[in-house]
């Protein structure tokens, strides 16, 4: 199987697409409001029949948006971004019958004859993942130079010394072009940099430190006093870890807040709409996404990320999406929310990160 599988577009000369109607549009009745019967997008390649015989592929598609037309140029936008009078595609069809065609098998490759009966057809904790790892190593080596690798991290990555070191090494080696996380990941990573603990537990020996439950709160207070993560890294003498690697390597990050956050850190975006907007900038660039032990952030970023990218030269390629979690439920949850293209690796994130570091870092 090719590392980057080729894309086969639809045959618009064949029926039913050959005789499909062009789209119908209606004006948005008010700011942030779509017309009735608006078409809602998927994360698959979607073609819009803008004029007889002219089908246009949405370049930056994503799930649950509407299609706004600028002349004959379609654009996927959130309904909240609409302005009164914007022309919006209406009609709820996916096979061209309303002028929109969702193409789901453009990247399909045959891997031999299908079986009428077989065991081990669904991923589980018993699934062998050796091939998944090997393929991921190859993908990351390719995407380091040719693509855009986005990581979505839960705090568990920073709770183990070797895992934290491995992720920092992955960033320094150029295998991370953007990082998405919450307040907890950055807080506990910097807690480890100052106190050597995560939630008061030594990240190597697992020893519970006296009054260790104050450590992350003290860390938050210190960072908020300095005013920013970069200032705190310097002022507190933090010279290792994930946030230090991001800052020293110029890797952008988005920290999206939640209602349960302590602090939070100064860089945490507590407005959900603005956090969405900032994350979508990187979802639109991503060619490979790796999410680690963070169910809500995984689903959020997965829903923002299309299954394909249209490159500057017009080439259409897949977006690789990996969900790494020890829970089968968490891995299945993303697929059940529409991101069926995701690949699950069921393991704890510490082992996963160390495997990657051992194979990718010289």
C-alpha positions as CSV (number, residue, x, y, z in Angstrom):
1,X,0.0,0.0,0.0
2,X,1.4,3.4,-1.0
3,X,2.4,5.7,1.9
4,X,0.2,8.5,0.6
5,X,-2.6,6.8,-1.4
6,X,-3.6,8.4,-4.6
7,X,-7.0,10.1,-4.9
8,X,-9.6,9.1,-7.5
9,X,-12.1,11.9,-8.2
10,X,-15.8,11.1,-9.1
11,X,-16.7,10.5,-12.7
12,X,-19.0,13.5,-13.5
13,X,-19.7,12.2,-17.0
14,X,-21.5,9.2,-15.6
15,X,-25.0,9.1,-14.3
16,X,-26.5,10.2,-12.0
17,X,-24.0,13.0,-11.8
18,X,-24.1,13.8,-15.5
19,X,-27.7,15.0,-15.3
20,X,-27.5,16.3,-11.7
21,X,-29.0,19.8,-11.1
22,X,-26.9,22.8,-10.1
23,X,-27.1,24.0,-6.5
24,X,-29.9,26.1,-5.1
25,X,-29.0,29.0,-2.8
26,X,-30.9,31.2,-0.5
27,X,-29.9,34.3,1.5
28,X,-29.1,34.1,5.2
29,X,-32.1,35.8,6.9
30,X,-30.0,37.3,9.7
31,X,-26.5,37.4,11.1
32,X,-25.5,34.0,12.4
33,X,-28.6,32.3,11.0
34,X,-28.8,29.9,8.0
35,X,-31.8,29.6,5.8
36,X,-34.1,26.6,6.3
37,X,-33.0,23.3,4.6
38,X,-29.4,24.4,4.6
39,X,-26.9,21.8,3.5
40,X,-24.6,20.7,6.4
41,X,-21.1,19.5,5.4
42,X,-19.3,16.3,6.2
43,X,-15.5,15.8,6.6
44,X,-15.3,14.0,3.3
45,X,-14.5,15.5,-0.1
46,X,-17.6,17.4,-1.2
47,X,-18.2,18.7,-4.7
48,X,-20.6,21.6,-5.4
49,X,-22.3,21.8,-8.9
50,X,-22.0,25.6,-9.3
51,X,-22.9,25.8,-13.0
52,X,-23.8,23.2,-15.7
53,X,-20.9,20.8,-16.0
54,X,-18.8,22.6,-13.4
55,X,-18.2,20.8,-10.1
56,X,-16.0,22.5,-7.5
57,X,-14.4,20.7,-4.6
58,X,-14.6,22.4,-1.2
59,X,-11.0,23.2,-0.4
60,X,-11.3,23.5,3.4
61,X,-14.2,21.4,4.3
62,X,-15.1,20.3,7.8
63,X,-18.0,18.7,9.6
64,X,-21.3,20.5,10.4
65,X,-20.7,23.8,8.5
66,X,-22.8,25.4,5.8
67,X,-21.7,26.2,2.3
68,X,-21.5,29.9,1.6
69,X,-21.1,31.0,-2.1
70,X,-18.9,33.8,-3.2
71,X,-19.9,33.9,-6.9
72,X,-19.0,30.4,-8.1
73,X,-16.6,29.7,-5.2
74,X,-18.0,27.6,-2.4
75,X,-16.7,28.0,1.2
76,X,-17.4,25.9,4.3
77,X,-18.2,28.3,7.2
78,X,-19.8,27.9,10.6
79,X,-23.4,29.2,10.6
80,X,-22.5,31.6,13.4
81,X,-20.2,33.4,10.9
82,X,-22.9,34.1,8.4
83,X,-23.9,37.7,7.6
84,X,-27.5,38.6,6.7
85,X,-27.8,38.3,2.9
86,X,-25.0,35.7,2.4
87,X,-25.9,33.2,-0.3
88,X,-26.1,29.7,1.3
89,X,-26.5,26.3,-0.4
90,X,-29.8,24.7,0.5
91,X,-31.0,21.2,-0.2
92,X,-30.3,18.0,1.7
93,X,-28.9,15.5,-0.7
94,X,-25.5,13.8,-0.8
95,X,-25.5,12.0,-4.2
96,X,-25.8,15.0,-6.4
97,X,-29.6,15.2,-6.5
98,X,-29.4,18.6,-4.9
99,X,-26.2,19.7,-6.6
100,X,-23.8,18.5,-3.8
101,X,-21.9,15.2,-4.0
102,X,-20.1,13.7,-1.1
103,X,-17.3,11.4,-2.3
104,X,-16.4,8.8,0.3
105,X,-14.2,6.3,-1.5
106,X,-11.6,8.5,-3.3
107,X,-8.7,7.0,-1.3
108,X,-9.9,3.4,-1.3
109,X,-7.2,0.8,-2.1
110,X,-7.8,-3.0,-2.4
111,X,-5.8,-5.2,-0.1
112,X,-6.8,-8.5,-1.4
113,X,-10.0,-10.6,-1.6
114,X,-12.7,-10.0,1.0
115,X,-13.6,-12.7,3.4
116,X,-17.2,-13.8,4.1
117,X,-16.2,-14.9,7.6
118,X,-13.2,-13.9,9.7
119,X,-12.1,-13.3,13.3
120,X,-10.4,-10.1,14.6
121,X,-12.2,-7.8,12.2
122,X,-12.7,-5.0,14.8
123,X,-10.0,-3.2,16.7
124,X,-9.7,-4.0,20.4
125,X,-7.0,-4.2,23.1
126,X,-6.1,-7.6,21.6
127,X,-5.5,-6.2,18.1
128,X,-1.9,-6.4,16.9
129,X,-0.6,-2.9,16.4
130,X,2.9,-3.6,15.0
131,X,2.0,-2.6,11.5
132,X,0.1,0.5,12.7
133,X,3.3,1.6,14.5
134,X,5.5,0.9,11.5
135,X,3.2,2.8,9.2
136,X,3.0,5.7,11.6
137,X,6.8,6.0,11.8
138,X,7.0,6.1,8.0
139,X,4.1,8.7,7.9
140,X,5.8,10.9,10.5
141,X,9.2,10.8,8.7
142,X,7.4,11.9,5.5
143,X,5.2,14.5,7.1
144,X,8.1,16.1,9.0
145,X,9.3,17.5,5.7
146,X,6.3,17.4,3.4
147,X,3.3,17.8,5.7
148,X,1.9,19.4,8.8
149,X,1.8,17.3,12.0
150,X,-0.6,18.4,14.7
151,X,-0.6,16.8,18.2
152,X,-3.6,16.9,20.6
153,X,-2.4,16.0,24.1
154,X,-4.0,15.1,27.4
155,X,-2.2,15.7,30.7
156,X,-1.2,12.0,31.0
157,X,1.7,12.7,28.6
158,X,3.3,14.9,31.3
159,X,2.6,12.6,34.3
160,X,5.4,10.2,33.4
161,X,9.1,11.3,33.2
162,X,10.0,9.2,30.1
163,X,6.8,10.1,28.3
164,X,7.3,13.9,29.0
165,X,10.9,13.6,27.8
166,X,9.9,11.7,24.7
167,X,7.3,14.3,23.7
168,X,9.7,17.1,24.2
169,X,12.3,15.2,22.1
170,X,9.6,14.6,19.3
171,X,9.1,18.4,19.2
172,X,12.8,19.2,19.1
173,X,13.3,16.7,16.3
174,X,10.7,18.5,14.1
175,X,7.9,16.0,14.3
176,X,5.4,18.5,15.7
177,X,4.2,21.5,13.8
178,X,1.4,22.5,16.2
179,X,0.1,21.4,19.6
180,X,-3.5,21.5,20.9
181,X,-4.2,20.9,24.5
182,X,-6.0,22.2,27.6
183,X,-4.9,24.0,30.7
184,X,-3.9,20.7,32.5
185,X,-1.3,19.6,30.0
186,X,0.7,22.8,30.2
187,X,0.1,23.2,33.9
188,X,1.4,19.8,34.9
189,X,4.2,19.9,32.4
190,X,5.5,23.1,34.0
191,X,4.8,21.6,37.5
192,X,7.1,18.8,36.6
193,X,9.7,21.4,35.4
194,X,9.6,23.1,38.8
195,X,8.8,20.4,41.3
196,X,9.4,17.1,39.5
197,X,5.8,16.2,40.2
198,X,2.4,15.8,38.5
199,X,-0.5,16.5,40.8
200,X,2.0,16.2,43.6
201,X,3.3,12.7,42.7
202,X,7.0,12.3,41.6
203,X,6.8,11.7,37.8
204,X,9.5,9.0,38.0
205,X,9.3,7.4,41.5
206,X,5.6,7.9,41.9
207,X,6.3,9.1,45.5
208,X,3.6,11.4,46.9
209,X,5.3,14.6,48.1
210,X,4.2,16.3,51.3
211,X,1.6,18.9,50.5
212,X,2.2,18.0,46.9
213,X,-1.4,18.7,46.0
214,X,-0.4,22.4,46.3
215,X,2.2,22.1,43.6
216,X,0.1,22.7,40.5
217,X,-1.8,25.5,42.3
218,X,1.5,27.2,43.3
219,X,2.8,26.7,39.7
220,X,-0.3,28.4,38.3
221,X,0.1,31.3,40.8
222,X,3.8,31.7,39.8
223,X,3.0,31.7,36.1
224,X,0.1,34.1,36.5
225,X,2.4,36.4,38.5
226,X,5.0,36.5,35.7
227,X,2.2,37.1,33.1
228,X,3.0,34.4,30.5
229,X,4.3,30.9,29.9
230,X,7.5,32.2,28.1
231,X,8.3,34.6,31.0
232,X,7.6,31.8,33.6
233,X,9.8,29.3,31.8
234,X,12.7,31.8,32.0
235,X,11.9,33.2,35.4
236,X,11.3,29.8,37.1
237,X,14.4,28.2,35.4
238,X,12.4,25.5,33.5
239,X,14.8,24.1,30.9
240,X,13.0,20.9,29.9
241,X,9.6,19.5,29.1
242,X,6.9,20.0,26.5
243,X,6.1,23.7,26.8
244,X,9.8,24.6,26.9
245,X,10.3,22.6,23.7
246,X,7.4,24.4,22.0
247,X,8.7,27.8,23.0
248,X,12.4,27.1,22.1
249,X,11.5,25.5,18.7
250,X,8.8,28.1,17.8
251,X,6.0,25.5,17.7
252,X,2.6,27.2,18.0
253,X,0.1,25.8,20.5
254,X,-3.5,26.4,21.5
255,X,-4.6,25.8,25.0
256,X,-8.4,25.6,25.1
257,X,-10.0,26.1,28.5
258,X,-12.8,24.1,30.2
259,X,-15.2,25.0,33.0
260,X,-13.2,22.9,35.5
261,X,-9.8,24.5,35.0
262,X,-7.7,25.8,37.9
263,X,-6.1,29.1,37.3
264,X,-6.0,29.0,34.3
265,X,-2.6,29.8,32.7
266,X,-2.5,33.2,31.0
267,X,-2.4,31.7,27.5
268,X,-5.5,29.5,28.0
269,X,-8.3,30.7,25.8
270,X,-11.4,30.5,27.9
271,X,-13.9,31.7,25.3
272,X,-15.1,28.6,23.4
273,X,-15.8,30.4,20.1
274,X,-12.3,32.0,20.0
275,X,-10.7,28.6,21.0
276,X,-12.6,27.0,18.1
277,X,-11.3,29.6,15.7
278,X,-7.7,29.3,16.8
279,X,-7.8,25.5,16.7
280,X,-9.4,25.5,13.2
281,X,-6.4,27.4,11.8
282,X,-4.3,24.3,12.5
283,X,-7.0,21.8,11.6
284,X,-7.1,23.3,8.1
285,X,-3.3,22.8,7.7
286,X,-3.0,19.4,9.2
287,X,-2.0,16.4,7.2
288,X,-1.4,14.1,10.2
289,X,-3.1,14.4,13.6
290,X,-2.1,12.4,16.7
291,X,-4.4,12.6,19.7
292,X,-3.3,11.2,23.1
293,X,-5.6,10.3,26.0
294,X,-7.9,13.3,25.8
295,X,-11.4,12.3,24.8
296,X,-13.1,15.7,24.6
297,X,-10.2,17.5,22.8
298,X,-9.9,14.5,20.5
299,X,-13.6,14.7,19.5
300,X,-13.4,18.5,19.2
301,X,-10.4,18.5,16.9
302,X,-11.6,15.5,15.0
303,X,-14.8,17.3,14.2
304,X,-12.8,20.3,12.9
305,X,-10.5,18.2,10.7
306,X,-11.4,17.1,7.2
307,X,-10.4,13.7,5.9
308,X,-8.5,15.3,3.1
309,X,-6.3,18.3,2.2
310,X,-6.2,20.1,-1.1
311,X,-2.6,21.1,-1.7
312,X,-1.5,24.3,-3.4
313,X,-1.0,22.5,-6.7
314,X,-4.5,21.1,-6.5
315,X,-3.4,17.6,-5.4
316,X,-5.9,15.9,-3.1
317,X,-4.4,13.8,-0.3
318,X,-5.7,12.1,2.9
319,X,-5.3,13.5,6.4
320,X,-4.0,10.8,8.7
321,X,-5.7,10.8,12.1
322,X,-4.5,8.6,15.0
323,X,-6.4,8.2,18.3
324,X,-4.1,6.8,21.1
325,X,-5.9,5.8,24.2
326,X,-6.1,2.8,26.6
327,X,-9.9,2.8,26.4
328,X,-11.7,1.2,23.5
329,X,-14.7,3.4,24.3
330,X,-12.7,6.6,23.8
331,X,-11.3,5.4,20.5
332,X,-14.8,4.4,19.3
333,X,-16.3,7.7,20.5
334,X,-14.6,9.7,17.7
335,X,-15.7,7.4,15.0
336,X,-19.3,7.5,16.4
337,X,-19.1,11.3,16.1
338,X,-18.4,11.1,12.4
339,X,-14.6,10.8,12.1
340,X,-14.7,7.3,10.7
341,X,-11.3,7.7,9.0
342,X,-9.5,7.7,12.4
343,X,-7.0,4.9,13.3
344,X,-7.0,3.7,16.9
345,X,-3.9,2.5,18.7
346,X,-5.1,1.1,22.1
347,X,-2.3,1.4,24.6
348,X,-1.2,3.8,27.4
349,X,0.4,7.0,26.2
350,X,3.6,6.4,28.1
351,X,4.4,3.3,26.1
352,X,3.3,4.9,22.9
353,X,5.5,7.9,23.4
354,X,8.5,5.8,24.3
355,X,8.0,3.6,21.2
356,X,7.9,6.7,19.0
357,X,11.0,8.2,20.7
358,X,13.0,5.0,20.3
359,X,12.2,4.8,16.6
360,X,12.3,8.5,15.6
361,X,14.9,10.2,17.8
362,X,18.6,9.5,17.0
